[in-house]
């Protein structure tokens, strides 16, 4: 395992203090906005319902009987 030296800490702190351009900040805002939009869309989607094959077969059979009667 490597040891942490003062230079590593200084480099990390300096990287956190970098100034971002307006374009960088706008890009970050757009990215966060897109992520929130995608998350909201996922939450709004209704859960899928499952149906047993036998129930589906019964439904189709009933529809077939009704169309035959018509």
mmCIF file of the N, C-alpha and C atoms, coordinates in Angstrom:
data_MODEL
# 
_entry.id   MODEL 
# 
loop_
_atom_site.group_PDB 
_atom_site.id 
_atom_site.type_symbol 
_atom_site.label_atom_id 
_atom_site.label_alt_id 
_atom_site.label_comp_id 
_atom_site.label_asym_id 
_atom_site.label_entity_id 
_atom_site.label_seq_id 
_atom_site.pdbx_PDB_ins_code 
_atom_site.Cartn_x 
_atom_site.Cartn_y 
_atom_site.Cartn_z 
_atom_site.occupancy 
_atom_site.B_iso_or_equiv 
_atom_site.pdbx_formal_charge 
_atom_site.auth_seq_id 
_atom_site.auth_comp_id 
_atom_site.auth_asym_id 
_atom_site.auth_atom_id 
_atom_site.pdbx_PDB_model_num 
ATOM 1   N N  . UNK A 1 1  ? 0.845   -1.178  0.000   1.00 0.00 ? 1  UNK A N  1 
ATOM 2   C CA . UNK A 1 1  ? 0.000   0.000   0.000   1.00 0.00 ? 1  UNK A CA 1 
ATOM 3   C C  . UNK A 1 1  ? 0.887   1.236   0.000   1.00 0.00 ? 1  UNK A C  1 
ATOM 4   N N  . UNK A 1 2  ? 0.526   2.207   -0.850  1.00 0.00 ? 2  UNK A N  1 
ATOM 5   C CA . UNK A 1 2  ? 1.314   3.438   -0.941  1.00 0.00 ? 2  UNK A CA 1 
ATOM 6   C C  . UNK A 1 2  ? 0.975   4.369   0.218   1.00 0.00 ? 2  UNK A C  1 
ATOM 7   N N  . UNK A 1 3  ? 1.993   5.104   0.620   1.00 0.00 ? 3  UNK A N  1 
ATOM 8   C CA . UNK A 1 3  ? 1.789   6.080   1.685   1.00 0.00 ? 3  UNK A CA 1 
ATOM 9   C C  . UNK A 1 3  ? 1.292   7.390   1.091   1.00 0.00 ? 3  UNK A C  1 
ATOM 10  N N  . UNK A 1 4  ? 0.486   8.088   1.841   1.00 0.00 ? 4  UNK A N  1 
ATOM 11  C CA . UNK A 1 4  ? 0.019   9.406   1.437   1.00 0.00 ? 4  UNK A CA 1 
ATOM 12  C C  . UNK A 1 4  ? 1.060   10.413  1.891   1.00 0.00 ? 4  UNK A C  1 
ATOM 13  N N  . UNK A 1 5  ? 1.490   11.225  0.949   1.00 0.00 ? 5  UNK A N  1 
ATOM 14  C CA . UNK A 1 5  ? 2.493   12.244  1.283   1.00 0.00 ? 5  UNK A CA 1 
ATOM 15  C C  . UNK A 1 5  ? 1.857   13.621  1.145   1.00 0.00 ? 5  UNK A C  1 
ATOM 16  N N  . UNK A 1 6  ? 2.525   14.617  1.707   1.00 0.00 ? 6  UNK A N  1 
ATOM 17  C CA . UNK A 1 6  ? 1.993   15.986  1.708   1.00 0.00 ? 6  UNK A CA 1 
ATOM 18  C C  . UNK A 1 6  ? 1.711   16.475  0.291   1.00 0.00 ? 6  UNK A C  1 
ATOM 19  N N  . UNK A 1 7  ? 2.541   16.079  -0.653  1.00 0.00 ? 7  UNK A N  1 
ATOM 20  C CA . UNK A 1 7  ? 2.355   16.513  -2.045  1.00 0.00 ? 7  UNK A CA 1 
ATOM 21  C C  . UNK A 1 7  ? 1.019   15.990  -2.604  1.00 0.00 ? 7  UNK A C  1 
ATOM 22  N N  . UNK A 1 8  ? 0.666   14.770  -2.254  1.00 0.00 ? 8  UNK A N  1 
ATOM 23  C CA . UNK A 1 8  ? -0.609  14.203  -2.709  1.00 0.00 ? 8  UNK A CA 1 
ATOM 24  C C  . UNK A 1 8  ? -1.787  15.008  -2.160  1.00 0.00 ? 8  UNK A C  1 
ATOM 25  N N  . UNK A 1 9  ? -1.720  15.358  -0.895  1.00 0.00 ? 9  UNK A N  1 
ATOM 26  C CA . UNK A 1 9  ? -2.793  16.122  -0.269  1.00 0.00 ? 9  UNK A CA 1 
ATOM 27  C C  . UNK A 1 9  ? -2.883  17.506  -0.903  1.00 0.00 ? 9  UNK A C  1 
ATOM 28  N N  . UNK A 1 10 ? -1.765  18.139  -1.116  1.00 0.00 ? 10 UNK A N  1 
ATOM 29  C CA . UNK A 1 10 ? -1.740  19.462  -1.736  1.00 0.00 ? 10 UNK A CA 1 
ATOM 30  C C  . UNK A 1 10 ? -2.327  19.411  -3.141  1.00 0.00 ? 10 UNK A C  1 
ATOM 31  N N  . UNK A 1 11 ? -1.964  18.384  -3.895  1.00 0.00 ? 11 UNK A N  1 
ATOM 32  C CA . UNK A 1 11 ? -2.474  18.233  -5.255  1.00 0.00 ? 11 UNK A CA 1 
ATOM 33  C C  . UNK A 1 11 ? -3.999  18.039  -5.240  1.00 0.00 ? 11 UNK A C  1 
ATOM 34  N N  . UNK A 1 12 ? -4.484  17.251  -4.316  1.00 0.00 ? 12 UNK A N  1 
ATOM 35  C CA . UNK A 1 12 ? -5.924  17.023  -4.203  1.00 0.00 ? 12 UNK A CA 1 
ATOM 36  C C  . UNK A 1 12 ? -6.656  18.312  -3.843  1.00 0.00 ? 12 UNK A C  1 
ATOM 37  N N  . UNK A 1 13 ? -6.122  19.052  -2.878  1.00 0.00 ? 13 UNK A N  1 
ATOM 38  C CA . UNK A 1 13 ? -6.759  20.307  -2.482  1.00 0.00 ? 13 UNK A CA 1 
ATOM 39  C C  . UNK A 1 13 ? -6.747  21.321  -3.619  1.00 0.00 ? 13 UNK A C  1 
ATOM 40  N N  . UNK A 1 14 ? -5.636  21.401  -4.338  1.00 0.00 ? 14 UNK A N  1 
ATOM 41  C CA . UNK A 1 14 ? -5.545  22.322  -5.474  1.00 0.00 ? 14 UNK A CA 1 
ATOM 42  C C  . UNK A 1 14 ? -6.563  21.973  -6.551  1.00 0.00 ? 14 UNK A C  1 
ATOM 43  N N  . UNK A 1 15 ? -6.766  20.693  -6.783  1.00 0.00 ? 15 UNK A N  1 
ATOM 44  C CA . UNK A 1 15 ? -7.717  20.282  -7.817  1.00 0.00 ? 15 UNK A CA 1 
ATOM 45  C C  . UNK A 1 15 ? -9.138  20.680  -7.437  1.00 0.00 ? 15 UNK A C  1 
ATOM 46  N N  . UNK A 1 16 ? -9.435  20.737  -6.141  1.00 0.00 ? 16 UNK A N  1 
ATOM 47  C CA . UNK A 1 16 ? -10.762 21.118  -5.682  1.00 0.00 ? 16 UNK A CA 1 
ATOM 48  C C  . UNK A 1 16 ? -10.979 22.629  -5.766  1.00 0.00 ? 16 UNK A C  1 
ATOM 49  N N  . UNK A 1 17 ? -9.909  23.380  -5.827  1.00 0.00 ? 17 UNK A N  1 
ATOM 50  C CA . UNK A 1 17 ? -10.007 24.835  -5.858  1.00 0.00 ? 17 UNK A CA 1 
ATOM 51  C C  . UNK A 1 17 ? -9.980  25.406  -7.270  1.00 0.00 ? 17 UNK A C  1 
ATOM 52  N N  . UNK A 1 18 ? -9.909  24.547  -8.270  1.00 0.00 ? 18 UNK A N  1 
ATOM 53  C CA . UNK A 1 18 ? -9.868  25.033  -9.642  1.00 0.00 ? 18 UNK A CA 1 
ATOM 54  C C  . UNK A 1 18 ? -11.152 25.776  -9.961  1.00 0.00 ? 18 UNK A C  1 
ATOM 55  N N  . UNK A 1 19 ? -10.995 26.854  -10.705 1.00 0.00 ? 19 UNK A N  1 
ATOM 56  C CA . UNK A 1 19 ? -12.162 27.630  -11.110 1.00 0.00 ? 19 UNK A CA 1 
ATOM 57  C C  . UNK A 1 19 ? -12.698 27.058  -12.410 1.00 0.00 ? 19 UNK A C  1 
ATOM 58  N N  . UNK A 1 20 ? -14.004 27.001  -12.486 1.00 0.00 ? 20 UNK A N  1 
ATOM 59  C CA . UNK A 1 20 ? -14.641 26.479  -13.682 1.00 0.00 ? 20 UNK A CA 1 
ATOM 60  C C  . UNK A 1 20 ? -15.150 27.640  -14.531 1.00 0.00 ? 20 UNK A C  1 
ATOM 61  N N  . UNK A 1 21 ? -15.109 27.438  -15.828 1.00 0.00 ? 21 UNK A N  1 
ATOM 62  C CA . UNK A 1 21 ? -15.634 28.457  -16.720 1.00 0.00 ? 21 UNK A CA 1 
ATOM 63  C C  . UNK A 1 21 ? -17.159 28.423  -16.688 1.00 0.00 ? 21 UNK A C  1 
ATOM 64  N N  . UNK A 1 22 ? -17.761 29.472  -17.193 1.00 0.00 ? 22 UNK A N  1 
ATOM 65  C CA . UNK A 1 22 ? -19.222 29.531  -17.269 1.00 0.00 ? 22 UNK A CA 1 
ATOM 66  C C  . UNK A 1 22 ? -19.739 28.358  -18.087 1.00 0.00 ? 22 UNK A C  1 
ATOM 67  N N  . UNK A 1 23 ? -19.050 28.026  -19.166 1.00 0.00 ? 23 UNK A N  1 
ATOM 68  C CA . UNK A 1 23 ? -19.468 26.910  -20.014 1.00 0.00 ? 23 UNK A CA 1 
ATOM 69  C C  . UNK A 1 23 ? -19.427 25.593  -19.245 1.00 0.00 ? 23 UNK A C  1 
ATOM 70  N N  . UNK A 1 24 ? -18.380 25.419  -18.434 1.00 0.00 ? 24 UNK A N  1 
ATOM 71  C CA . UNK A 1 24 ? -18.278 24.207  -17.621 1.00 0.00 ? 24 UNK A CA 1 
ATOM 72  C C  . UNK A 1 24 ? -19.457 24.104  -16.653 1.00 0.00 ? 24 UNK A C  1 
ATOM 73  N N  . UNK A 1 25 ? -19.768 25.218  -16.010 1.00 0.00 ? 25 UNK A N  1 
ATOM 74  C CA . UNK A 1 25 ? -20.869 25.229  -15.055 1.00 0.00 ? 25 UNK A CA 1 
ATOM 75  C C  . UNK A 1 25 ? -22.202 24.979  -15.757 1.00 0.00 ? 25 UNK A C  1 
ATOM 76  N N  . UNK A 1 26 ? -22.378 25.579  -16.938 1.00 0.00 ? 26 UNK A N  1 
ATOM 77  C CA . UNK A 1 26 ? -23.618 25.351  -17.691 1.00 0.00 ? 26 UNK A CA 1 
ATOM 78  C C  . UNK A 1 26 ? -23.744 23.887  -18.084 1.00 0.00 ? 26 UNK A C  1 
ATOM 79  N N  . UNK A 1 27 ? -22.635 23.290  -18.492 1.00 0.00 ? 27 UNK A N  1 
ATOM 80  C CA . UNK A 1 27 ? -22.651 21.865  -18.840 1.00 0.00 ? 27 UNK A CA 1 
ATOM 81  C C  . UNK A 1 27 ? -23.020 21.007  -17.635 1.00 0.00 ? 27 UNK A C  1 
ATOM 82  N N  . UNK A 1 28 ? -22.476 21.356  -16.477 1.00 0.00 ? 28 UNK A N  1 
ATOM 83  C CA . UNK A 1 28 ? -22.781 20.598  -15.263 1.00 0.00 ? 28 UNK A CA 1 
ATOM 84  C C  . UNK A 1 28 ? -24.266 20.714  -14.920 1.00 0.00 ? 28 UNK A C  1 
ATOM 85  N N  . UNK A 1 29 ? -24.817 21.923  -15.050 1.00 0.00 ? 29 UNK A N  1 
ATOM 86  C CA . UNK A 1 29 ? -26.229 22.142  -14.757 1.00 0.00 ? 29 UNK A CA 1 
ATOM 87  C C  . UNK A 1 29 ? -27.091 21.342  -15.723 1.00 0.00 ? 29 UNK A C  1 
ATOM 88  N N  . UNK A 1 30 ? -26.734 21.358  -17.015 1.00 0.00 ? 30 UNK A N  1 
ATOM 89  C CA . UNK A 1 30 ? -27.491 20.590  -18.015 1.00 0.00 ? 30 UNK A CA 1 
ATOM 90  C C  . UNK A 1 30 ? -27.444 19.098  -17.702 1.00 0.00 ? 30 UNK A C  1 
ATOM 91  N N  . UNK A 1 31 ? -26.273 18.615  -17.325 1.00 0.00 ? 31 UNK A N  1 
ATOM 92  C CA . UNK A 1 31 ? -26.122 17.191  -17.014 1.00 0.00 ? 31 UNK A CA 1 
ATOM 93  C C  . UNK A 1 31 ? -26.970 16.805  -15.802 1.00 0.00 ? 31 UNK A C  1 
ATOM 94  N N  . UNK A 1 32 ? -26.931 17.627  -14.764 1.00 0.00 ? 32 UNK A N  1 
ATOM 95  C CA . UNK A 1 32 ? -27.740 17.348  -13.579 1.00 0.00 ? 32 UNK A CA 1 
ATOM 96  C C  . UNK A 1 32 ? -29.228 17.414  -13.897 1.00 0.00 ? 32 UNK A C  1 
ATOM 97  N N  . UNK A 1 33 ? -29.605 18.374  -14.721 1.00 0.00 ? 33 UNK A N  1 
ATOM 98  C CA . UNK A 1 33 ? -30.996 18.505  -15.112 1.00 0.00 ? 33 UNK A CA 1 
ATOM 99  C C  . UNK A 1 33 ? -31.454 17.271  -15.887 1.00 0.00 ? 33 UNK A C  1 
ATOM 100 N N  . UNK A 1 34 ? -30.622 16.793  -16.794 1.00 0.00 ? 34 UNK A N  1 
ATOM 101 C CA . UNK A 1 34 ? -30.949 15.601  -17.576 1.00 0.00 ? 34 UNK A CA 1 
ATOM 102 C C  . UNK A 1 34 ? -31.067 14.380  -16.670 1.00 0.00 ? 34 UNK A C  1 
ATOM 103 N N  . UNK A 1 35 ? -30.168 14.251  -15.705 1.00 0.00 ? 35 UNK A N  1 
ATOM 104 C CA . UNK A 1 35 ? -30.220 13.131  -14.775 1.00 0.00 ? 35 UNK A CA 1 
ATOM 105 C C  . UNK A 1 35 ? -31.507 13.168  -13.955 1.00 0.00 ? 35 UNK A C  1 
ATOM 106 N N  . UNK A 1 36 ? -31.901 14.358  -13.495 1.00 0.00 ? 36 UNK A N  1 
ATOM 107 C CA . UNK A 1 36 ? -33.142 14.482  -12.726 1.00 0.00 ? 36 UNK A CA 1 
ATOM 108 C C  . UNK A 1 36 ? -34.343 14.145  -13.588 1.00 0.00 ? 36 UNK A C  1 
ATOM 109 N N  . UNK A 1 37 ? -34.327 14.588  -14.851 1.00 0.00 ? 37 UNK A N  1 
ATOM 110 C CA . UNK A 1 37 ? -35.428 14.302  -15.765 1.00 0.00 ? 37 UNK A CA 1 
ATOM 111 C C  . UNK A 1 37 ? -35.562 12.799  -15.992 1.00 0.00 ? 37 UNK A C  1 
ATOM 112 N N  . UNK A 1 38 ? -34.429 12.126  -16.227 1.00 0.00 ? 38 UNK A N  1 
ATOM 113 C CA . UNK A 1 38 ? -34.446 10.674  -16.442 1.00 0.00 ? 38 UNK A CA 1 
ATOM 114 C C  . UNK A 1 38 ? -34.951 9.947   -15.200 1.00 0.00 ? 38 UNK A C  1 
ATOM 115 N N  . UNK A 1 39 ? -34.531 10.394  -14.025 1.00 0.00 ? 39 UNK A N  1 
ATOM 116 C CA . UNK A 1 39 ? -34.967 9.776   -12.776 1.00 0.00 ? 39 UNK A CA 1 
ATOM 117 C C  . UNK A 1 39 ? -36.470 9.955   -12.598 1.00 0.00 ? 39 UNK A C  1 
ATOM 118 N N  . UNK A 1 40 ? -36.966 11.156  -12.909 1.00 0.00 ? 40 UNK A N  1 
ATOM 119 C CA . UNK A 1 40 ? -38.398 11.425  -12.765 1.00 0.00 ? 40 UNK A CA 1 
ATOM 120 C C  . UNK A 1 40 ? -39.201 10.557  -13.724 1.00 0.00 ? 40 UNK A C  1 
ATOM 121 N N  . UNK A 1 41 ? -38.710 10.391  -14.966 1.00 0.00 ? 41 UNK A N  1 
ATOM 122 C CA . UNK A 1 41 ? -39.393 9.549   -15.945 1.00 0.00 ? 41 UNK A CA 1 
ATOM 123 C C  . UNK A 1 41 ? -39.455 8.099   -15.467 1.00 0.00 ? 41 UNK A C  1 
ATOM 124 N N  . UNK A 1 42 ? -38.381 7.628   -14.858 1.00 0.00 ? 42 UNK A N  1 
ATOM 125 C CA . UNK A 1 42 ? -38.361 6.263   -14.335 1.00 0.00 ? 42 UNK A CA 1 
ATOM 126 C C  . UNK A 1 42 ? -39.396 6.102   -13.229 1.00 0.00 ? 42 UNK A C  1 
ATOM 127 N N  . UNK A 1 43 ? -39.509 7.115   -12.374 1.00 0.00 ? 43 UNK A N  1 
ATOM 128 C CA . UNK A 1 43 ? -40.439 7.047   -11.249 1.00 0.00 ? 43 UNK A CA 1 
ATOM 129 C C  . UNK A 1 43 ? -41.890 7.124   -11.725 1.00 0.00 ? 43 UNK A C  1 
ATOM 130 N N  . UNK A 1 44 ? -42.142 7.830   -12.836 1.00 0.00 ? 44 UNK A N  1 
ATOM 131 C CA . UNK A 1 44 ? -43.498 8.025   -13.322 1.00 0.00 ? 44 UNK A CA 1 
ATOM 132 C C  . UNK A 1 44 ? -44.036 6.823   -14.096 1.00 0.00 ? 44 UNK A C  1 
ATOM 133 N N  . UNK A 1 45 ? -43.161 5.956   -14.571 1.00 0.00 ? 45 UNK A N  1 
ATOM 134 C CA . UNK A 1 45 ? -43.611 4.812   -15.352 1.00 0.00 ? 45 UNK A CA 1 
ATOM 135 C C  . UNK A 1 45 ? -44.348 3.825   -14.448 1.00 0.00 ? 45 UNK A C  1 
ATOM 136 N N  . UNK A 1 46 ? -45.558 3.437   -14.864 1.00 0.00 ? 46 UNK A N  1 
ATOM 137 C CA . UNK A 1 46 ? -46.291 2.470   -14.041 1.00 0.00 ? 46 UNK A CA 1 
ATOM 138 C C  . UNK A 1 46 ? -45.599 1.107   -14.089 1.00 0.00 ? 46 UNK A C  1 
ATOM 139 N N  . UNK A 1 47 ? -45.704 0.363   -13.018 1.00 0.00 ? 47 UNK A N  1 
ATOM 140 C CA . UNK A 1 47 ? -45.077 -0.957  -13.025 1.00 0.00 ? 47 UNK A CA 1 
ATOM 141 C C  . UNK A 1 47 ? -45.791 -1.879  -14.011 1.00 0.00 ? 47 UNK A C  1 
ATOM 142 N N  . UNK A 1 48 ? -45.035 -2.762  -14.602 1.00 0.00 ? 48 UNK A N  1 
ATOM 143 C CA . UNK A 1 48 ? -45.601 -3.714  -15.545 1.00 0.00 ? 48 UNK A CA 1 
ATOM 144 C C  . UNK A 1 48 ? -46.431 -4.742  -14.798 1.00 0.00 ? 48 UNK A C  1 
ATOM 145 N N  . UNK A 1 49 ? -47.559 -5.110  -15.405 1.00 0.00 ? 49 UNK A N  1 
ATOM 146 C CA . UNK A 1 49 ? -48.411 -6.126  -14.788 1.00 0.00 ? 49 UNK A CA 1 
ATOM 147 C C  . UNK A 1 49 ? -48.141 -7.453  -15.463 1.00 0.00 ? 49 UNK A C  1 
ATOM 148 N N  . UNK A 1 50 ? -48.223 -8.486  -14.700 1.00 0.00 ? 50 UNK A N  1 
ATOM 149 C CA . UNK A 1 50 ? -47.983 -9.830  -15.217 1.00 0.00 ? 50 UNK A CA 1 
ATOM 150 C C  . UNK A 1 50 ? -49.305 -10.576 -15.306 1.00 0.00 ? 50 UNK A C  1 
ATOM 151 N N  . UNK A 1 51 ? -49.363 -11.472 -16.288 1.00 0.00 ? 51 UNK A N  1 
ATOM 152 C CA . UNK A 1 51 ? -50.553 -12.295 -16.461 1.00 0.00 ? 51 UNK A CA 1 
ATOM 153 C C  . UNK A 1 51 ? -50.090 -13.716 -16.748 1.00 0.00 ? 51 UNK A C  1 
ATOM 154 N N  . UNK A 1 52 ? -50.739 -14.644 -16.112 1.00 0.00 ? 52 UNK A N  1 
ATOM 155 C CA . UNK A 1 52 ? -50.400 -16.043 -16.352 1.00 0.00 ? 52 UNK A CA 1 
ATOM 156 C C  . UNK A 1 52 ? -50.852 -16.432 -17.757 1.00 0.00 ? 52 UNK A C  1 
ATOM 157 N N  . UNK A 1 53 ? -50.149 -17.359 -18.354 1.00 0.00 ? 53 UNK A N  1 
ATOM 158 C CA . UNK A 1 53 ? -50.486 -17.833 -19.683 1.00 0.00 ? 53 UNK A CA 1 
ATOM 159 C C  . UNK A 1 53 ? -51.894 -18.408 -19.714 1.00 0.00 ? 53 UNK A C  1 
ATOM 160 N N  . UNK A 1 54 ? -52.258 -19.107 -18.679 1.00 0.00 ? 54 UNK A N  1 
ATOM 161 C CA . UNK A 1 54 ? -53.602 -19.700 -18.630 1.00 0.00 ? 54 UNK A CA 1 
ATOM 162 C C  . UNK A 1 54 ? -54.676 -18.614 -18.589 1.00 0.00 ? 54 UNK A C  1 
ATOM 163 N N  . UNK A 1 55 ? -54.425 -17.531 -17.860 1.00 0.00 ? 55 UNK A N  1 
ATOM 164 C CA . UNK A 1 55 ? -55.391 -16.430 -17.815 1.00 0.00 ? 55 UNK A CA 1 
ATOM 165 C C  . UNK A 1 55 ? -55.494 -15.749 -19.183 1.00 0.00 ? 55 UNK A C  1 
ATOM 166 N N  . UNK A 1 56 ? -54.370 -15.577 -19.839 1.00 0.00 ? 56 UNK A N  1 
ATOM 167 C CA . UNK A 1 56 ? -54.358 -14.977 -21.167 1.00 0.00 ? 56 UNK A CA 1 
ATOM 168 C C  . UNK A 1 56 ? -55.118 -15.855 -22.154 1.00 0.00 ? 56 UNK A C  1 
ATOM 169 N N  . UNK A 1 57 ? -54.885 -17.143 -22.074 1.00 0.00 ? 57 UNK A N  1 
ATOM 170 C CA . UNK A 1 57 ? -55.584 -18.085 -22.945 1.00 0.00 ? 57 UNK A CA 1 
ATOM 171 C C  . UNK A 1 57 ? -57.093 -18.020 -22.699 1.00 0.00 ? 57 UNK A C  1 
ATOM 172 N N  . UNK A 1 58 ? -57.483 -17.940 -21.457 1.00 0.00 ? 58 UNK A N  1 
ATOM 173 C CA . UNK A 1 58 ? -58.895 -17.838 -21.109 1.00 0.00 ? 58 UNK A CA 1 
ATOM 174 C C  . UNK A 1 58 ? -59.490 -16.548 -21.688 1.00 0.00 ? 58 UNK A C  1 
ATOM 175 N N  . UNK A 1 59 ? -58.775 -15.441 -21.595 1.00 0.00 ? 59 UNK A N  1 
ATOM 176 C CA . UNK A 1 59 ? -59.261 -14.168 -22.119 1.00 0.00 ? 59 UNK A CA 1 
ATOM 177 C C  . UNK A 1 59 ? -59.439 -14.229 -23.629 1.00 0.00 ? 59 UNK A C  1 
ATOM 178 N N  . UNK A 1 60 ? -58.447 -14.798 -24.332 1.00 0.00 ? 60 UNK A N  1 
ATOM 179 C CA . UNK A 1 60 ? -58.549 -14.919 -25.787 1.00 0.00 ? 60 UNK A CA 1 
ATOM 180 C C  . UNK A 1 60 ? -59.716 -15.833 -26.187 1.00 0.00 ? 60 UNK A C  1 
ATOM 181 N N  . UNK A 1 61 ? -59.897 -16.874 -25.426 1.00 0.00 ? 61 UNK A N  1 
ATOM 182 C CA . UNK A 1 61 ? -60.995 -17.794 -25.697 1.00 0.00 ? 61 UNK A CA 1 
ATOM 183 C C  . UNK A 1 61 ? -62.339 -17.089 -25.525 1.00 0.00 ? 61 UNK A C  1 
ATOM 184 N N  . UNK A 1 62 ? -62.455 -16.288 -24.485 1.00 0.00 ? 62 UNK A N  1 
ATOM 185 C CA . UNK A 1 62 ? -63.691 -15.542 -24.245 1.00 0.00 ? 62 UNK A CA 1 
ATOM 186 C C  . UNK A 1 62 ? -63.930 -14.531 -25.361 1.00 0.00 ? 62 UNK A C  1 
ATOM 187 N N  . UNK A 1 63 ? -62.879 -13.847 -25.810 1.00 0.00 ? 63 UNK A N  1 
ATOM 188 C CA . UNK A 1 63 ? -63.029 -12.893 -26.913 1.00 0.00 ? 63 UNK A CA 1 
ATOM 189 C C  . UNK A 1 63 ? -63.446 -13.612 -28.193 1.00 0.00 ? 63 UNK A C  1 
ATOM 190 N N  . UNK A 1 64 ? -62.885 -14.777 -28.427 1.00 0.00 ? 64 UNK A N  1 
ATOM 191 C CA . UNK A 1 64 ? -63.228 -15.548 -29.616 1.00 0.00 ? 64 UNK A CA 1 
ATOM 192 C C  . UNK A 1 64 ? -64.699 -15.953 -29.577 1.00 0.00 ? 64 UNK A C  1 
ATOM 193 N N  . UNK A 1 65 ? -65.160 -16.394 -28.414 1.00 0.00 ? 65 UNK A N  1 
ATOM 194 C CA . UNK A 1 65 ? -66.571 -16.757 -28.249 1.00 0.00 ? 65 UNK A CA 1 
ATOM 195 C C  . UNK A 1 65 ? -67.490 -15.556 -28.505 1.00 0.00 ? 65 UNK A C  1 
ATOM 196 N N  . UNK A 1 66 ? -67.116 -14.407 -27.998 1.00 0.00 ? 66 UNK A N  1 
ATOM 197 C CA . UNK A 1 66 ? -67.927 -13.208 -28.203 1.00 0.00 ? 66 UNK A CA 1 
ATOM 198 C C  . UNK A 1 66 ? -67.967 -12.805 -29.677 1.00 0.00 ? 66 UNK A C  1 
ATOM 199 N N  . UNK A 1 67 ? -66.825 -12.874 -30.356 1.00 0.00 ? 67 UNK A N  1 
ATOM 200 C CA . UNK A 1 67 ? -66.821 -12.514 -31.787 1.00 0.00 ? 67 UNK A CA 1 
ATOM 201 C C  . UNK A 1 67 ? -67.623 -13.503 -32.594 1.00 0.00 ? 67 UNK A C  1 
ATOM 202 N N  . UNK A 1 68 ? -67.607 -14.768 -32.185 1.00 0.00 ? 68 UNK A N  1 
ATOM 203 C CA . UNK A 1 68 ? -68.421 -15.784 -32.898 1.00 0.00 ? 68 UNK A CA 1 
ATOM 204 C C  . UNK A 1 68 ? -69.920 -15.461 -32.734 1.00 0.00 ? 68 UNK A C  1 
ATOM 205 N N  . UNK A 1 69 ? -70.320 -15.016 -31.570 1.00 0.00 ? 69 UNK A N  1 
ATOM 206 C CA . UNK A 1 69 ? -71.718 -14.698 -31.309 1.00 0.00 ? 69 UNK A CA 1 
ATOM 207 C C  . UNK A 1 69 ? -72.173 -13.473 -32.098 1.00 0.00 ? 69 UNK A C  1 
ATOM 208 N N  . UNK A 1 70 ? -71.245 -12.537 -32.288 1.00 0.00 ? 70 UNK A N  1 
ATOM 209 C CA . UNK A 1 70 ? -71.601 -11.318 -33.028 1.00 0.00 ? 70 UNK A CA 1 
ATOM 210 C C  . UNK A 1 70 ? -71.723 -11.666 -34.501 1.00 0.00 ? 70 UNK A C  1 
# 
